[in-house]
Amino acid sequence: MLRRLILAVLLTLPAAAPPARAQDAITVFAAASLTDAMKALGEQWRARTGQTLRFSFAASSALARQIEQGAPAHLFASADEPWMDYLQQRNLILSATRISPVGNSLVLVAPRARAHPVALTQQTDLLALLGADGRLTTGDPAHVPVGKYAQAALTWMGQWQALGPRLARADNVRSALLLVERGEAPLGIVYGTDAAVAPDVAVVGTFPAGSHPPVTYPFALTRRAEGDARARAVLEFLTGTEAAPTFRRLGFSLNKP
């Protein structure tokens, strides 16, 4: 009788809730050229909140397509506006959160041991500087933002037709930089911030601002982050005044809100 009574009481009690699962880390998909800045800011965020940010770095094109295919990103930081447009047109970002907080410069680099200043004008003969067999490396203009900027600058110089066939097309800006570091390419076109972190590479010239579209970095939350207060807080941190000194220290320009 006592057993029946105990069993009846137990059956009336609410089921125990499963153990609370720790919230997944916020995942940030960021252009390769943002690697150093994002890692530094990730450490600042962890020190401030105790939360770890998960990063994935690659060419903006690759990241955008991964998001399109359902990759679990909460925030996307692109190295150009067109790839953010690509996701916005497909309703894969929260458009109201889109902001372009920082910019960059486009530079010509060479191995430091063989670096000589180059005045980048419409009269500069880059083909002659490459020599008979040298190749100019940059991101693949077909899809990598730095390559698109490079194509625009070379078109402005009137040298795209001659230099297009001499390109060593890399998957992202860091891969292009590595080819110059190794001496496998005598010249490369990368962002100023990437050149600054490569000790064996020197900037030999900076392309005039009017030679290519402005290098801007749009940030936005993805649809996956809709209603996620943590993701919104991360976006506000990365695009706000607290992050600005880190971007400035690493060579990025700050855009007015």
N, C-alpha and C positions, 0 to 999 in steps of 0.2 A: 504493500500500500504506500509506504514511504517513497519507494523508488518511483511509483507512478506519479506521486505528487511532485517530486523533484523534476521529473521529465516534463511534466505539464508546465511548470514554472519556467524551465529553460526554453521551451518552445515559444513562450510568450515574449521572451527578451528579444530586442532588435539584434540583427546580425552584426557582428563586429566589422567595422570598416577595415578595408585592406590597408597595409602600411602606406603612409604617404610617400609618393615617389618624388625624388628631387626634380625640380623643373629643369628641362633641357636647357643647355646653354644657348644664348643668342648666337646665331650664325651669321657672320658678315662675309659676303662675297665681294672682294675688292680687286681692282685692277692691280697688276703686278707692280706698277710704279708706286703704289701706295704701301708696299710691303713694310718698309722701315717705319713709316709714320704710324701705320695701324698697329704694328707690334708694340711700339712705344706707348700709344694711347691705350692699347689693351692692358698694359701693365698699370697705367694710371687708373683705369677703370676698376681693375681688380683690387688695387690698394685702397680705392675709395669705397667700393661697395662689397668686396669679397666675392664678386661674381667674375667668372672667367668667360671671356668672349672666344668663340670659335671662329677662326678665319680660314678662308680659302682664297688663294691668290692665283691669278691667271690672266690671260688676255680678256679684256672686257667682252669681246665677242663670244669666247668660250663660256664665260660665266653666264651671259645673257641666255645663251642657248640651253645651258644646264637648268636655269630657272624655268625656261619655257617647257622643259621636259619634266618638271616637277621636283627639282632639287630643293632640299629643305633650307633655303636661305630666308632669313628674316629681313636682311638689309642688303642693298646692292649699291656699290660705289663704282661708277664707271669712269674710264679715262676720256670719254667723249660723250657729247649729247646724243648722237645718233643711236647708240646702243641702248641708252635709257629710253629714247623715243620708241625703239623697237618693242620694248616690254610694255611701255605705256599704251601703245596702239593695240596691244593684245590684252589689255586690262589686267596685267600681271603685277603692277605696282600700285601703290596708293598715291595717286597723282597729287593729292593735296599736300603730301609730305615731301615732294621733290624740291631739292635745293642744291645749288652749286656753290659751295663755300670756298673752294680753293682753285688755283690755276697753276700753270707751269710754263717753262720756256722750252723751246726746241733748239737743240745744239748739235754741232758737228764735233765728234770726238775722234781721237787717235790714240794709239799706244803712247804712254807718257815718254818713253825713250826716243820716240821718233816724232814728237809733236812740234809743229810749227804753226804760228797764228795764221788764220785764213780770214780775209775780209769777205763776208758772204754778201755779194751784190749780184746784180743781173749780168755782170761782166766776168764773174769768177768761173774759171774752167775746172770744175771738179773732176772731169774725165781725165784731164792731164795730171791732176794730183794723184789719181788712182794708179797711174802707170799702165803698162800694157796688159797686165794680168790681174791687177788688184780689183777687189769687189767692195762695193759699198753696202754695209749691212744696216738693216732697220727692220721693224715689224712688217709682216706681209701686208701690203696696202689693200689687198682684197678683203681683209677683215680686221686687222689689228690697228687700233687707233693711231699709234705713233707712226705706223707706215702710211696711214692716210694723210696725216699732217706732213710727213716727209714728201709724199707725192705732190701735195699742194705746193710746198716750198720749192721743189725741184721744177715744177711746172712754171711757177713764178719766175724762176731763174732761166727758163727756156731750155732746160736740160733733161726733162723727163724722158723724152724719146731716146736720147743717147744713153741715159743712165739706167733706165728701166731694166734692160737686159743684163746689166751688170750688178743687179741687187742680189745680196745674200739675204733671203727673206726668212725672218725668224718668227717663231710662234708668239713671242711677246717681247717687250722692250728689254727685260733682263737677259733674255737669251741673245739678243743682238749685242748688248753690252759685253757679254761674255766672249763673243767672237773677237771683239776689239781687244779685250784684256789679254786674250791668248795670242794675239798677233796674227790671227787667222784672217782678219780683215783690216786693211790699213786705215779705213775711215768708217764711221758709223753715225747714224742720226738717231739720237735718243732724247729723253727729257733731261733738263738741267739737274733735277734732283737725283736721277739715277747716276749720272756722271759724277756727282759729288761724293757718292759712297764707294766709288771704285778707285782705289789708290794707284792702280797701274794704268789708268786712263786719264787723259787730259782733254779739257774743252779747248778746241782750237778756234771756234767761232760760234756765234749765236745768230740764228736766223731772225731777220727783222720781223716784228709783230705783224706787219701787213703782208708778209709772204705766205701766211697760212691762217686758217681759222683759229680763233683763240683756243688755247688748250685749257679746258675747264673740266671739272670733275663733278658731275651730278650725283647726289646721294638720294636714295628714296627707300621707304619700307616696301616690302613685297606684300602681295595679298595674304600670304601665310601669316604675316604679322598683324593682320587686322584685329583690333581690339586687345592687342598685347601691350600692356603698359610698360613692360620691361624693354621691349624693342623700341618703343617710342622714346624712352628715357635714354637709350644708347644713341639713337639718332640725334637727339638734342645735345648730348655730350659731344659727339664727334663733329658736329657742325656749329658748336657754340664757342663762346669766349674762352672756355677752359682748355679746349684743344688747340686754339689758335697759336699759342707760343710754340707748340711742338711742330706744327706745320711750317711756321715761319723759320724755326731753327733748321729745319731740313731743306729749306730752299723753296718751298711753295709760296705762291703769292696768295693773298687773302682777298676774296671778292666781297664787295659791299653787299649786305643783305637786301 
